[in-house]
Every structure is written in structure tokens, then in C-alpha cells.
Amino acid sequence: MKIKYFLLFLIPFFVIFLNLKLLIFDYDFYNYNNKDVNENLLSYLNNKEELKFNYTTKELIHLEDVKSLVNTLNFIVYALGLLIILFLVFNKNDISDVLIISGIIIIVVIAVLFLIDFDFLFTKFHKISFTNNYWLLDENTLLIKTYPIEFFTEFFKRLVLNITITSLIVIGFGILKNVHKQYKSRAG
């Protein structure tokens, strides 16, 4: 029974972080006015190459912090995925209710976040995630020109959409497992 409660905690975090990771590295999402800058930055964040463009010192420090954050995100996604798989393999109990409740929890959390002012969320995220103010960049820097606030607003909207779709899939899978379990009990 306790595994179910643990999964109720793990699945929402996994769905949110997985969708964040997938969207960060979704090359099709990015504006290709600066295609070379985008591709180089994504390769840098993915530990595949060094930065090639003329960034300011402040930008370089911030990008190193972002890369560290992305590496942590990658670790968390893989660790949560592995834990969930292990729990599912060794758990013989039905988890259809866990899937349904997890999906609902995610949708409620995302709905609440979506109702909060984006600028407030953006600022809070940066203050919590970074130990310095290097994320406060001048408007004429390459990073701000390439990724203006409108980029992050669209990123957030897409992330909310992707998480909601994934949550509906999780809920649907839970419902199907529940229907299958009921059908099996009636047939047996």
C-alpha cells in the first residue's frame, strides 16, 4: 500500500520533469532566426560541444549555471523513471487508481501554475534556481536577443500543454487498466 503513495508522489514529478526535458531539447520548438546559436546552445546544454558565439562574461556564467541545472534535470528524470519502473516491476498490486489520481494531481497543479502571473513565476524560478543575479541580462546581449521573454512565455504555454496531454494519457491508461481489471473479474 505504501508503494502506491510513493508512486503518487513520483509520477507527477516524473511527468512534469520529463516534459520539461523533452521540450528543452525539442529543436523544432526554437525560432530559427538564430539557428546556429540555438543549435550550438542546445548542444552545449546537452554536453556535446562548447559555446561558439561571442557571449558576455555574465552570459557565460549564466549559461554554465543553466547547463548545471539541465544536467541535474536529466539525472532526476532518469532516476525517477528508474524508480517508477522498479516499483511497477516489483509491485503486484493494481495501480490504476494511482495513475488516475496522479494524472489529476498534475492537471490541478498545472492549472494553478497557469493562473499565476507568468512574470512572477519566471522571476521566482530564477531566484530559486540560481544563486546569483547573472540571469538578469541587458537587452542587447545575445541571449536576450535570441531568447526574449516572449520565448519563455511560449515555452511555458507549450510545456503546460504537453504536461496536460501526458497527464490525460496517464489518466486514460489508468482508466483502461481499471476497466480491464473489472472485465477480468467478471469473466473469471
Secondary structure, DSSP 8 states (H G I E B T S, - for coil): -HHHHHHHHHHHHHHHHHHHHHHHT-GGGS-GGGHHHHHHHHHHHTTSS---S---HHHHHHHHHHHHHHHHHHHHHHHHHHHHHHHHHH--S--HHHHHHHHHHHHHHHHHHHHS-HHHHHHHHHHHH-SSSTT---TTSHHHHHS-HHHHHHHHHHHHHHHHHHHHHHHHHHHHHHHHHHHHHHH-
